[in-house]
Amino acid sequence: MVDNLLQLSSSRGTISIKPTTTHYFLGHLESDSSANLKQYLLQNHNLLIRDASNFETLSSGHFRVAVRPSTEDNDKLIKGISEYLNLKKKITQQKQTK
């Protein structure tokens, strides 16, 4: 999961994931709120992430995720975040063409 999260971060300009040595990762959406991502993942993938926007020194785009024991669970999280980013990109492109 570590490599997948970092790869997702490096392949998109809209999200960054901080490397860590713990089982928690801190992510940041550069142009969206973590509350929107949290809602999307819960409604569409039955996944819950931690909105970290209320942590001292963090902004509305910050979120925290935990590595799970199951590869299947971790893959589901990566897929959900990736789908969300693709959806946001598509919406942005549609707005730009109008």
Secondary structure, DSSP 4 states (H G I P E B T S, - for coil): -HHHHHHHHHH-SSEEEE--SSSEEEEEETTS-HHHHHHHHHHHH----EE-TTSTT--TTEEEEE--S-HHHHHHHHHHHHHHHHHHHHHHHHHHH-
